[in-house]
Amino acid sequence: MSASAPGFPVEGGLKDVRLMQALAQRAGAALPAAALVRGHLEAVLADGKGGLDWGALALAVRSEAP
């Protein structure tokens, strides 16, 4: 599967991460990795690539690499 053939789009992944964070906050649990993933998904969305598979968050990771 390629980033251009979404199995689960960025928008869906972002929605799920937001829900996880909200539930964790209510439970008093920390999900530090969720904040990192959310930031990457938001960057992909802001770059106009929200229709790609949510694995496209790797594009945001690559863009931050030296």
mmCIF file as Biopython writes it, N, C-alpha, C and O atoms, coordinates in Angstrom:
data_model
#
loop_
_atom_site.group_PDB
_atom_site.id
_atom_site.type_symbol
_atom_site.label_atom_id
_atom_site.label_alt_id
_atom_site.label_comp_id
_atom_site.label_asym_id
_atom_site.label_entity_id
_atom_site.label_seq_id
_atom_site.pdbx_PDB_ins_code
_atom_site.Cartn_x
_atom_site.Cartn_y
_atom_site.Cartn_z
_atom_site.occupancy
_atom_site.B_iso_or_equiv
_atom_site.auth_seq_id
_atom_site.auth_asym_id
_atom_site.pdbx_PDB_model_num
ATOM 1   N N  . MET A ? 1  ? 0.848  -1.178 0.000  1.0 0.0 1  A 1 
ATOM 2   C CA . MET A ? 1  ? 0.000  0.000  0.000  1.0 0.0 1  A 1 
ATOM 3   C C  . MET A ? 1  ? 0.889  1.235  0.000  1.0 0.0 1  A 1 
ATOM 4   O O  . MET A ? 1  ? 1.880  1.286  0.728  1.0 0.0 1  A 1 
ATOM 5   N N  . SER A ? 2  ? 0.547  2.215  -0.798 1.0 0.0 2  A 1 
ATOM 6   C CA . SER A ? 2  ? 1.323  3.448  -0.852 1.0 0.0 2  A 1 
ATOM 7   C C  . SER A ? 2  ? 0.614  4.540  -0.067 1.0 0.0 2  A 1 
ATOM 8   O O  . SER A ? 2  ? -0.547 4.401  0.318  1.0 0.0 2  A 1 
ATOM 9   N N  . ALA A ? 3  ? 1.342  5.632  0.162  1.0 0.0 3  A 1 
ATOM 10  C CA . ALA A ? 3  ? 0.747  6.760  0.884  1.0 0.0 3  A 1 
ATOM 11  C C  . ALA A ? 3  ? -0.402 7.360  0.085  1.0 0.0 3  A 1 
ATOM 12  O O  . ALA A ? 3  ? -1.272 8.015  0.658  1.0 0.0 3  A 1 
ATOM 13  N N  . SER A ? 4  ? -0.418 7.146  -1.232 1.0 0.0 4  A 1 
ATOM 14  C CA . SER A ? 4  ? -1.466 7.736  -2.056 1.0 0.0 4  A 1 
ATOM 15  C C  . SER A ? 4  ? -2.736 6.882  -2.100 1.0 0.0 4  A 1 
ATOM 16  O O  . SER A ? 4  ? -3.772 7.353  -2.568 1.0 0.0 4  A 1 
ATOM 17  N N  . ALA A ? 5  ? -2.674 5.641  -1.622 1.0 0.0 5  A 1 
ATOM 18  C CA . ALA A ? 5  ? -3.850 4.778  -1.587 1.0 0.0 5  A 1 
ATOM 19  C C  . ALA A ? 5  ? -4.249 4.564  -0.132 1.0 0.0 5  A 1 
ATOM 20  O O  . ALA A ? 5  ? -3.827 3.589  0.489  1.0 0.0 5  A 1 
ATOM 21  N N  . PRO A ? 6  ? -5.064 5.477  0.419  1.0 0.0 6  A 1 
ATOM 22  C CA . PRO A ? 6  ? -5.347 5.423  1.853  1.0 0.0 6  A 1 
ATOM 23  C C  . PRO A ? 6  ? -6.120 4.191  2.289  1.0 0.0 6  A 1 
ATOM 24  O O  . PRO A ? 6  ? -7.179 3.864  1.754  1.0 0.0 6  A 1 
ATOM 25  N N  . GLY A ? 7  ? -5.548 3.518  3.288  1.0 0.0 7  A 1 
ATOM 26  C CA . GLY A ? 7  ? -6.284 2.477  3.980  1.0 0.0 7  A 1 
ATOM 27  C C  . GLY A ? 7  ? -7.057 3.140  5.113  1.0 0.0 7  A 1 
ATOM 28  O O  . GLY A ? 7  ? -8.155 2.712  5.470  1.0 0.0 7  A 1 
ATOM 29  N N  . PHE A ? 8  ? -6.471 4.182  5.666  1.0 0.0 8  A 1 
ATOM 30  C CA . PHE A ? 8  ? -7.083 4.975  6.731  1.0 0.0 8  A 1 
ATOM 31  C C  . PHE A ? 8  ? -6.494 6.382  6.603  1.0 0.0 8  A 1 
ATOM 32  O O  . PHE A ? 8  ? -5.310 6.571  6.880  1.0 0.0 8  A 1 
ATOM 33  N N  . PRO A ? 9  ? -7.289 7.368  6.191  1.0 0.0 9  A 1 
ATOM 34  C CA . PRO A ? 9  ? -6.754 8.698  5.897  1.0 0.0 9  A 1 
ATOM 35  C C  . PRO A ? 9  ? -6.249 9.463  7.127  1.0 0.0 9  A 1 
ATOM 36  O O  . PRO A ? 9  ? -6.632 9.191  8.265  1.0 0.0 9  A 1 
ATOM 37  N N  . VAL A ? 10 ? -5.389 10.412 6.848  1.0 0.0 10 A 1 
ATOM 38  C CA . VAL A ? 10 ? -4.801 11.266 7.885  1.0 0.0 10 A 1 
ATOM 39  C C  . VAL A ? 10 ? -5.881 11.861 8.778  1.0 0.0 10 A 1 
ATOM 40  O O  . VAL A ? 10 ? -5.730 11.888 10.000 1.0 0.0 10 A 1 
ATOM 41  N N  . GLU A ? 11 ? -6.968 12.338 8.179  1.0 0.0 11 A 1 
ATOM 42  C CA . GLU A ? 11 ? -8.035 12.944 8.979  1.0 0.0 11 A 1 
ATOM 43  C C  . GLU A ? 11 ? -8.574 11.964 10.022 1.0 0.0 11 A 1 
ATOM 44  O O  . GLU A ? 11 ? -8.842 12.352 11.159 1.0 0.0 11 A 1 
ATOM 45  N N  . GLY A ? 12 ? -8.732 10.697 9.641  1.0 0.0 12 A 1 
ATOM 46  C CA . GLY A ? 12 ? -9.222 9.689  10.580 1.0 0.0 12 A 1 
ATOM 47  C C  . GLY A ? 12 ? -8.215 9.402  11.688 1.0 0.0 12 A 1 
ATOM 48  O O  . GLY A ? 12 ? -8.586 9.251  12.852 1.0 0.0 12 A 1 
ATOM 49  N N  . GLY A ? 13 ? -6.946 9.329  11.319 1.0 0.0 13 A 1 
ATOM 50  C CA . GLY A ? 13 ? -5.905 9.110  12.316 1.0 0.0 13 A 1 
ATOM 51  C C  . GLY A ? 13 ? -5.831 10.239 13.314 1.0 0.0 13 A 1 
ATOM 52  O O  . GLY A ? 13 ? -5.675 10.018 14.514 1.0 0.0 13 A 1 
ATOM 53  N N  . LEU A ? 14 ? -5.946 11.466 12.800 1.0 0.0 14 A 1 
ATOM 54  C CA . LEU A ? 14 ? -5.901 12.643 13.668 1.0 0.0 14 A 1 
ATOM 55  C C  . LEU A ? 14 ? -7.091 12.663 14.620 1.0 0.0 14 A 1 
ATOM 56  O O  . LEU A ? 14 ? -6.950 12.989 15.799 1.0 0.0 14 A 1 
ATOM 57  N N  . LYS A ? 15 ? -8.263 12.312 14.099 1.0 0.0 15 A 1 
ATOM 58  C CA . LYS A ? 15 ? -9.459 12.245 14.951 1.0 0.0 15 A 1 
ATOM 59  C C  . LYS A ? 15 ? -9.249 11.235 16.080 1.0 0.0 15 A 1 
ATOM 60  O O  . LYS A ? 15 ? -9.575 11.505 17.236 1.0 0.0 15 A 1 
ATOM 61  N N  . ASP A ? 16 ? -8.711 10.089 15.737 1.0 0.0 16 A 1 
ATOM 62  C CA . ASP A ? 16 ? -8.499 9.050  16.746 1.0 0.0 16 A 1 
ATOM 63  C C  . ASP A ? 16 ? -7.461 9.458  17.788 1.0 0.0 16 A 1 
ATOM 64  O O  . ASP A ? 16 ? -7.629 9.176  18.974 1.0 0.0 16 A 1 
ATOM 65  N N  . VAL A ? 17 ? -6.398 10.114 17.357 1.0 0.0 17 A 1 
ATOM 66  C CA . VAL A ? 17 ? -5.381 10.573 18.317 1.0 0.0 17 A 1 
ATOM 67  C C  . VAL A ? 17 ? -5.983 11.606 19.263 1.0 0.0 17 A 1 
ATOM 68  O O  . VAL A ? 17 ? -5.708 11.587 20.463 1.0 0.0 17 A 1 
ATOM 69  N N  . ARG A ? 18 ? -6.800 12.502 18.729 1.0 0.0 18 A 1 
ATOM 70  C CA . ARG A ? 18 ? -7.463 13.497 19.592 1.0 0.0 18 A 1 
ATOM 71  C C  . ARG A ? 18 ? -8.366 12.821 20.616 1.0 0.0 18 A 1 
ATOM 72  O O  . ARG A ? 18 ? -8.397 13.213 21.783 1.0 0.0 18 A 1 
ATOM 73  N N  . LEU A ? 19 ? -9.100 11.806 20.173 1.0 0.0 19 A 1 
ATOM 74  C CA . LEU A ? 19 ? -9.967 11.071 21.106 1.0 0.0 19 A 1 
ATOM 75  C C  . LEU A ? 19 ? -9.145 10.368 22.184 1.0 0.0 19 A 1 
ATOM 76  O O  . LEU A ? 19 ? -9.512 10.390 23.359 1.0 0.0 19 A 1 
ATOM 77  N N  . MET A ? 20 ? -8.034 9.745  21.786 1.0 0.0 20 A 1 
ATOM 78  C CA . MET A ? 20 ? -7.165 9.082  22.766 1.0 0.0 20 A 1 
ATOM 79  C C  . MET A ? 20 ? -6.652 10.078 23.792 1.0 0.0 20 A 1 
ATOM 80  O O  . MET A ? 20 ? -6.629 9.788  24.988 1.0 0.0 20 A 1 
ATOM 81  N N  . GLN A ? 21 ? -6.238 11.260 23.325 1.0 0.0 21 A 1 
ATOM 82  C CA . GLN A ? 21 ? -5.719 12.270 24.245 1.0 0.0 21 A 1 
ATOM 83  C C  . GLN A ? 21 ? -6.797 12.749 25.207 1.0 0.0 21 A 1 
ATOM 84  O O  . GLN A ? 21 ? -6.532 12.942 26.393 1.0 0.0 21 A 1 
ATOM 85  N N  . ALA A ? 22 ? -8.003 12.941 24.704 1.0 0.0 22 A 1 
ATOM 86  C CA . ALA A ? 22 ? -9.100 13.385 25.571 1.0 0.0 22 A 1 
ATOM 87  C C  . ALA A ? 22 ? -9.416 12.331 26.633 1.0 0.0 22 A 1 
ATOM 88  O O  . ALA A ? 22 ? -9.610 12.663 27.803 1.0 0.0 22 A 1 
ATOM 89  N N  . LEU A ? 23 ? -9.466 11.075 26.227 1.0 0.0 23 A 1 
ATOM 90  C CA . LEU A ? 23 ? -9.739 10.002 27.191 1.0 0.0 23 A 1 
ATOM 91  C C  . LEU A ? 23 ? -8.609 9.870  28.206 1.0 0.0 23 A 1 
ATOM 92  O O  . LEU A ? 23 ? -8.855 9.665  29.395 1.0 0.0 23 A 1 
ATOM 93  N N  . ALA A ? 24 ? -7.388 9.986  27.739 1.0 0.0 24 A 1 
ATOM 94  C CA . ALA A ? 24 ? -6.241 9.892  28.650 1.0 0.0 24 A 1 
ATOM 95  C C  . ALA A ? 24 ? -6.260 11.028 29.663 1.0 0.0 24 A 1 
ATOM 96  O O  . ALA A ? 24 ? -5.966 10.831 30.842 1.0 0.0 24 A 1 
ATOM 97  N N  . GLN A ? 25 ? -6.611 12.222 29.186 1.0 0.0 25 A 1 
ATOM 98  C CA . GLN A ? 25 ? -6.671 13.366 30.101 1.0 0.0 25 A 1 
ATOM 99  C C  . GLN A ? 25 ? -7.725 13.137 31.176 1.0 0.0 25 A 1 
ATOM 100 O O  . GLN A ? 25 ? -7.488 13.419 32.350 1.0 0.0 25 A 1 
ATOM 101 N N  . ARG A ? 26 ? -8.888 12.628 30.779 1.0 0.0 26 A 1 
ATOM 102 C CA . ARG A ? 26 ? -9.947 12.350 31.753 1.0 0.0 26 A 1 
ATOM 103 C C  . ARG A ? 26 ? -9.517 11.296 32.763 1.0 0.0 26 A 1 
ATOM 104 O O  . ARG A ? 26 ? -9.922 11.339 33.925 1.0 0.0 26 A 1 
ATOM 105 N N  . ALA A ? 27 ? -8.697 10.354 32.319 1.0 0.0 27 A 1 
ATOM 106 C CA . ALA A ? 27 ? -8.243 9.274  33.194 1.0 0.0 27 A 1 
ATOM 107 C C  . ALA A ? 27 ? -6.991 9.639  33.979 1.0 0.0 27 A 1 
ATOM 108 O O  . ALA A ? 27 ? -6.543 8.879  34.837 1.0 0.0 27 A 1 
ATOM 109 N N  . GLY A ? 28 ? -6.430 10.807 33.681 1.0 0.0 28 A 1 
ATOM 110 C CA . GLY A ? 28 ? -5.218 11.232 34.362 1.0 0.0 28 A 1 
ATOM 111 C C  . GLY A ? 28 ? -3.979 10.485 33.885 1.0 0.0 28 A 1 
ATOM 112 O O  . GLY A ? 28 ? -2.989 10.382 34.609 1.0 0.0 28 A 1 
ATOM 113 N N  . ALA A ? 29 ? -4.040 9.968  32.671 1.0 0.0 29 A 1 
ATOM 114 C CA . ALA A ? 29 ? -2.915 9.214  32.110 1.0 0.0 29 A 1 
ATOM 115 C C  . ALA A ? 29 ? -2.135 10.091 31.133 1.0 0.0 29 A 1 
ATOM 116 O O  . ALA A ? 29 ? -2.681 11.009 30.521 1.0 0.0 29 A 1 
ATOM 117 N N  . ALA A ? 30 ? -0.863 9.788  31.007 1.0 0.0 30 A 1 
ATOM 118 C CA . ALA A ? 30 ? -0.009 10.526 30.072 1.0 0.0 30 A 1 
ATOM 119 C C  . ALA A ? 30 ? 0.200  9.697  28.805 1.0 0.0 30 A 1 
ATOM 120 O O  . ALA A ? 30 ? 0.453  8.495  28.874 1.0 0.0 30 A 1 
ATOM 121 N N  . LEU A ? 31 ? 0.094  10.344 27.665 1.0 0.0 31 A 1 
ATOM 122 C CA . LEU A ? 31 ? 0.369  9.708  26.378 1.0 0.0 31 A 1 
ATOM 123 C C  . LEU A ? 31 ? 1.335  10.601 25.594 1.0 0.0 31 A 1 
ATOM 124 O O  . LEU A ? 31 ? 0.933  11.215 24.605 1.0 0.0 31 A 1 
ATOM 125 N N  . PRO A ? 32 ? 2.591  10.682 26.013 1.0 0.0 32 A 1 
ATOM 126 C CA . PRO A ? 32 ? 3.528  11.600 25.353 1.0 0.0 32 A 1 
ATOM 127 C C  . PRO A ? 32 ? 3.727  11.303 23.870 1.0 0.0 32 A 1 
ATOM 128 O O  . PRO A ? 32 ? 3.926  12.227 23.081 1.0 0.0 32 A 1 
ATOM 129 N N  . ALA A ? 33 ? 3.679  10.044 23.481 1.0 0.0 33 A 1 
ATOM 130 C CA . ALA A ? 33 ? 3.856  9.715  22.060 1.0 0.0 33 A 1 
ATOM 131 C C  . ALA A ? 33 ? 2.674  10.211 21.228 1.0 0.0 33 A 1 
ATOM 132 O O  . ALA A ? 33 ? 2.835  10.530 20.050 1.0 0.0 33 A 1 
ATOM 133 N N  . ALA A ? 34 ? 1.494  10.276 21.832 1.0 0.0 34 A 1 
ATOM 134 C CA . ALA A ? 34 ? 0.316  10.745 21.107 1.0 0.0 34 A 1 
ATOM 135 C C  . ALA A ? 34 ? 0.478  12.202 20.690 1.0 0.0 34 A 1 
ATOM 136 O O  . ALA A ? 34 ? 0.041  12.588 19.606 1.0 0.0 34 A 1 
ATOM 137 N N  . ALA A ? 35 ? 1.093  13.003 21.529 1.0 0.0 35 A 1 
ATOM 138 C CA . ALA A ? 35 ? 1.311  14.406 21.172 1.0 0.0 35 A 1 
ATOM 139 C C  . ALA A ? 35 ? 2.263  14.517 19.983 1.0 0.0 35 A 1 
ATOM 140 O O  . ALA A ? 35 ? 2.083  15.373 19.117 1.0 0.0 35 A 1 
ATOM 141 N N  . LEU A ? 36 ? 3.255  13.668 19.944 1.0 0.0 36 A 1 
ATOM 142 C CA . LEU A ? 36 ? 4.203  13.657 18.842 1.0 0.0 36 A 1 
ATOM 143 C C  . LEU A ? 36 ? 3.512  13.236 17.544 1.0 0.0 36 A 1 
ATOM 144 O O  . LEU A ? 36 ? 3.686  13.881 16.510 1.0 0.0 36 A 1 
ATOM 145 N N  . VAL A ? 37 ? 2.737  12.168 17.596 1.0 0.0 37 A 1 
ATOM 146 C CA . VAL A ? 37 ? 2.010  11.693 16.424 1.0 0.0 37 A 1 
ATOM 147 C C  . VAL A ? 37 ? 1.008  12.746 15.962 1.0 0.0 37 A 1 
ATOM 148 O O  . VAL A ? 37 ? 0.879  12.995 14.763 1.0 0.0 37 A 1 
ATOM 149 N N  . ARG A ? 38 ? 0.303  13.362 16.901 1.0 0.0 38 A 1 
ATOM 150 C CA . ARG A ? 38 ? -0.672 14.391 16.545 1.0 0.0 38 A 1 
ATOM 151 C C  . ARG A ? 38 ? 0.002  15.549 15.823 1.0 0.0 38 A 1 
ATOM 152 O O  . ARG A ? 38 ? -0.521 16.050 14.828 1.0 0.0 38 A 1 
ATOM 153 N N  . GLY A ? 39 ? 1.144  15.970 16.312 1.0 0.0 39 A 1 
ATOM 154 C CA . GLY A ? 39 ? 1.861  17.063 15.659 1.0 0.0 39 A 1 
ATOM 155 C C  . GLY A ? 39 ? 2.251  16.716 14.237 1.0 0.0 39 A 1 
ATOM 156 O O  . GLY A ? 39 ? 2.145  17.550 13.337 1.0 0.0 39 A 1 
ATOM 157 N N  . HIS A ? 40 ? 2.703  15.490 14.031 1.0 0.0 40 A 1 
ATOM 158 C CA . HIS A ? 40 ? 3.083  15.068 12.683 1.0 0.0 40 A 1 
ATOM 159 C C  . HIS A ? 40 ? 1.862  14.974 11.772 1.0 0.0 40 A 1 
ATOM 160 O O  . HIS A ? 40 ? 1.921  15.398 10.618 1.0 0.0 40 A 1 
ATOM 161 N N  . LEU A ? 41 ? 0.769  14.431 12.271 1.0 0.0 41 A 1 
ATOM 162 C CA . LEU A ? 41 ? -0.447 14.341 11.460 1.0 0.0 41 A 1 
ATOM 163 C C  . LEU A ? 41 ? -0.984 15.729 11.131 1.0 0.0 41 A 1 
ATOM 164 O O  . LEU A ? 41 ? -1.441 15.965 10.013 1.0 0.0 41 A 1 
ATOM 165 N N  . GLU A ? 42 ? -0.935 16.645 12.086 1.0 0.0 42 A 1 
ATOM 166 C CA . GLU A ? 42 ? -1.383 18.020 11.821 1.0 0.0 42 A 1 
ATOM 167 C C  . GLU A ? 42 ? -0.503 18.686 10.773 1.0 0.0 42 A 1 
ATOM 168 O O  . GLU A ? 42 ? -0.999 19.461 9.956  1.0 0.0 42 A 1 
ATOM 169 N N  . ALA A ? 43 ? 0.799  18.394 10.784 1.0 0.0 43 A 1 
ATOM 170 C CA . ALA A ? 43 ? 1.704  18.961 9.783  1.0 0.0 43 A 1 
ATOM 171 C C  . ALA A ? 43 ? 1.377  18.432 8.392  1.0 0.0 43 A 1 
ATOM 172 O O  . ALA A ? 43 ? 1.396  19.184 7.418  1.0 0.0 43 A 1 
ATOM 173 N N  . VAL A ? 44 ? 1.074  17.134 8.298  1.0 0.0 44 A 1 
ATOM 174 C CA . VAL A ? 44 ? 0.703  16.553 7.005  1.0 0.0 44 A 1 
ATOM 175 C C  . VAL A ? 44 ? -0.602 17.176 6.519  1.0 0.0 44 A 1 
ATOM 176 O O  . VAL A ? 44 ? -0.731 17.504 5.339  1.0 0.0 44 A 1 
ATOM 177 N N  . LEU A ? 45 ? -1.556 17.339 7.408  1.0 0.0 45 A 1 
ATOM 178 C CA . LEU A ? 45 ? -2.834 17.954 7.066  1.0 0.0 45 A 1 
ATOM 179 C C  . LEU A ? 45 ? -2.631 19.393 6.604  1.0 0.0 45 A 1 
ATOM 180 O O  . LEU A ? 45 ? -3.215 19.810 5.604  1.0 0.0 45 A 1 
ATOM 181 N N  . ALA A ? 46 ? -1.806 20.158 7.325  1.0 0.0 46 A 1 
ATOM 182 C CA . ALA A ? 46 ? -1.546 21.555 6.963  1.0 0.0 46 A 1 
ATOM 183 C C  . ALA A ? 46 ? -0.838 21.665 5.619  1.0 0.0 46 A 1 
ATOM 184 O O  . ALA A ? 46 ? -0.937 22.685 4.937  1.0 0.0 46 A 1 
ATOM 185 N N  . ASP A ? 47 ? -0.131 20.618 5.248  1.0 0.0 47 A 1 
ATOM 186 C CA . ASP A ? 47 ? 0.576  20.591 3.969  1.0 0.0 47 A 1 
ATOM 187 C C  . ASP A ? 47 ? -0.350 20.169 2.830  1.0 0.0 47 A 1 
ATOM 188 O O  . ASP A ? 47 ? 0.098  19.974 1.700  1.0 0.0 47 A 1 
ATOM 189 N N  . GLY A ? 48 ? -1.642 20.030 3.130  1.0 0.0 48 A 1 
ATOM 190 C CA . GLY A ? 48 ? -2.620 19.695 2.107  1.0 0.0 48 A 1 
ATOM 191 C C  . GLY A ? 48 ? -2.651 18.226 1.724  1.0 0.0 48 A 1 
ATOM 192 O O  . GLY A ? 48 ? -3.155 17.876 0.657  1.0 0.0 48 A 1 
ATOM 193 N N  . LYS A ? 49 ? -2.121 17.365 2.572  1.0 0.0 49 A 1 
ATOM 194 C CA . LYS A ? 49 ? -2.045 15.945 2.250  1.0 0.0 49 A 1 
ATOM 195 C C  . LYS A ? 49 ? -2.934 15.105 3.168  1.0 0.0 49 A 1 
ATOM 196 O O  . LYS A ? 49 ? -2.630 13.946 3.449  1.0 0.0 49 A 1 
ATOM 197 N N  . GLY A ? 50 ? -4.023 15.696 3.627  1.0 0.0 50 A 1 
ATOM 198 C CA . GLY A ? 50 ? -4.909 15.010 4.556  1.0 0.0 50 A 1 
ATOM 199 C C  . GLY A ? 50 ? -5.619 13.805 3.983  1.0 0.0 50 A 1 
ATOM 200 O O  . GLY A ? 50 ? -6.115 12.973 4.743  1.0 0.0 50 A 1 
ATOM 201 N N  . GLY A ? 51 ? -5.686 13.681 2.666  1.0 0.0 51 A 1 
ATOM 202 C CA . GLY A ? 51 ? -6.342 12.546 2.045  1.0 0.0 51 A 1 
ATOM 203 C C  . GLY A ? 51 ? -5.454 11.326 1.917  1.0 0.0 51 A 1 
ATOM 204 O O  . GLY A ? 51 ? -5.921 10.256 1.526  1.0 0.0 51 A 1 
ATOM 205 N N  . LEU A ? 52 ? -4.166 11.475 2.245  1.0 0.0 52 A 1 
ATOM 206 C CA . LEU A ? 52 ? -3.249 10.348 2.173  1.0 0.0 52 A 1 
ATOM 207 C C  . LEU A ? 52 ? -3.472 9.389  3.333  1.0 0.0 52 A 1 
ATOM 208 O O  . LEU A ? 52 ? -4.127 9.733  4.317  1.0 0.0 52 A 1 
ATOM 209 N N  . ASP A ? 53 ? -2.929 8.193  3.213  1.0 0.0 53 A 1 
ATOM 210 C CA . ASP A ? 53 ? -2.974 7.242  4.311  1.0 0.0 53 A 1 
ATOM 211 C C  . ASP A ? 53 ? -2.284 7.850  5.528  1.0 0.0 53 A 1 
ATOM 212 O O  . ASP A ? 53 ? -1.334 8.619  5.383  1.0 0.0 53 A 1 
ATOM 213 N N  . TRP A ? 54 ? -2.755 7.510  6.721  1.0 0.0 54 A 1 
ATOM 214 C CA . TRP A ? 54 ? -2.212 8.144  7.929  1.0 0.0 54 A 1 
ATOM 215 C C  . TRP A ? 54 ? -0.748 7.798  8.161  1.0 0.0 54 A 1 
ATOM 216 O O  . TRP A ? 54 ? -0.073 8.463  8.946  1.0 0.0 54 A 1 
ATOM 217 N N  . GLY A ? 55 ? -0.257 6.781  7.496  1.0 0.0 55 A 1 
ATOM 218 C CA . GLY A ? 55 ? 1.165  6.468  7.543  1.0 0.0 55 A 1 
ATOM 219 C C  . GLY A ? 55 ? 2.010  7.563  6.921  1.0 0.0 55 A 1 
ATOM 220 O O  . GLY A ? 55 ? 3.233  7.569  7.060  1.0 0.0 55 A 1 
ATOM 221 N N  . ALA A ? 56 ? 1.349  8.497  6.231  1.0 0.0 56 A 1 
ATOM 222 C CA . ALA A ? 56 ? 2.059  9.630  5.633  1.0 0.0 56 A 1 
ATOM 223 C C  . ALA A ? 56 ? 2.654  10.542 6.709  1.0 0.0 56 A 1 
ATOM 224 O O  . ALA A ? 56 ? 3.365  11.493 6.383  1.0 0.0 56 A 1 
ATOM 225 N N  . LEU A ? 57 ? 2.376  10.268 7.974  1.0 0.0 57 A 1 
ATOM 226 C CA . LEU A ? 57 ? 3.008  11.058 9.027  1.0 0.0 57 A 1 
ATOM 227 C C  . LEU A ? 57 ? 4.530  10.943 8.914  1.0 0.0 57 A 1 
ATOM 228 O O  . LEU A ? 57 ? 5.263  11.784 9.436  1.0 0.0 57 A 1 
ATOM 229 N N  . ALA A ? 58 ? 5.001  9.892  8.228  1.0 0.0 58 A 1 
ATOM 230 C CA . ALA A ? 58 ? 6.446  9.758  7.989  1.0 0.0 58 A 1 
ATOM 231 C C  . ALA A ? 58 ? 6.963  10.917 7.129  1.0 0.0 58 A 1 
ATOM 232 O O  . ALA A ? 58 ? 8.139  11.271 7.209  1.0 0.0 58 A 1 
ATOM 233 N N  . LEU A ? 59 ? 6.083  11.510 6.304  1.0 0.0 59 A 1 
ATOM 234 C CA . LEU A ? 59 ? 6.500  12.661 5.512  1.0 0.0 59 A 1 
ATOM 235 C C  . LEU A ? 59 ? 6.876  13.829 6.416  1.0 0.0 59 A 1 
ATOM 236 O O  . LEU A ? 59 ? 7.839  14.548 6.146  1.0 0.0 59 A 1 
ATOM 237 N N  . ALA A ? 60 ? 6.115  14.013 7.485  1.0 0.0 60 A 1 
ATOM 238 C CA . ALA A ? 60 ? 6.430  15.084 8.441  1.0 0.0 60 A 1 
ATOM 239 C C  . ALA A ? 60 ? 7.717  14.785 9.182  1.0 0.0 60 A 1 
ATOM 240 O O  . ALA A ? 60 ? 8.508  15.692 9.440  1.0 0.0 60 A 1 
ATOM 241 N N  . VAL A ? 61 ? 7.938  13.527 9.529  1.0 0.0 61 A 1 
ATOM 242 C CA . VAL A ? 61 ? 9.156  13.130 10.211 1.0 0.0 61 A 1 
ATOM 243 C C  . VAL A ? 61 ? 10.361 13.386 9.303  1.0 0.0 61 A 1 
ATOM 244 O O  . VAL A ? 61 ? 11.378 13.929 9.737  1.0 0.0 61 A 1 
ATOM 245 N N  . ARG A ? 62 ? 10.228 12.987 8.041  1.0 0.0 62 A 1 
ATOM 246 C CA . ARG A ? 62 ? 11.332 13.212 7.080  1.0 0.0 62 A 1 
ATOM 247 C C  . ARG A ? 62 ? 11.630 14.678 6.903  1.0 0.0 62 A 1 
ATOM 248 O O  . ARG A ? 62 ? 12.793 15.062 6.782  1.0 0.0 62 A 1 
ATOM 249 N N  . SER A ? 63 ? 10.598 15.512 6.885  1.0 0.0 63 A 1 
ATOM 250 C CA . SER A ? 63 ? 10.819 16.942 6.661  1.0 0.0 63 A 1 
ATOM 251 C C  . SER A ? 63 ? 11.589 17.588 7.829  1.0 0.0 63 A 1 
ATOM 252 O O  . SER A ? 63 ? 12.204 18.641 7.662  1.0 0.0 63 A 1 
ATOM 253 N N  . GLU A ? 64 ? 11.550 16.954 9.000  1.0 0.0 64 A 1 
ATOM 254 C CA . GLU A ? 64 ? 12.267 17.479 10.170 1.0 0.0 64 A 1 
ATOM 255 C C  . GLU A ? 64 ? 13.686 16.933 10.278 1.0 0.0 64 A 1 
ATOM 256 O O  . GLU A ? 64 ? 14.495 17.433 11.060 1.0 0.0 64 A 1 
ATOM 257 N N  . ALA A ? 65 ? 13.979 15.911 9.491  1.0 0.0 65 A 1 
ATOM 258 C CA . ALA A ? 65 ? 15.302 15.289 9.572  1.0 0.0 65 A 1 
ATOM 259 C C  . ALA A ? 65 ? 16.371 16.225 8.985  1.0 0.0 65 A 1 
ATOM 260 O O  . ALA A ? 65 ? 16.118 16.953 8.025  1.0 0.0 65 A 1 
ATOM 261 N N  . PRO A ? 66 ? 17.549 16.187 9.574  1.0 0.0 66 A 1 
ATOM 262 C CA . PRO A ? 66 ? 18.625 17.056 9.049  1.0 0.0 66 A 1 
ATOM 263 C C  . PRO A ? 66 ? 19.094 16.595 7.680  1.0 0.0 66 A 1 
ATOM 264 O O  . PRO A ? 66 ? 19.987 17.207 7.095  1.0 0.0 66 A 1 
#
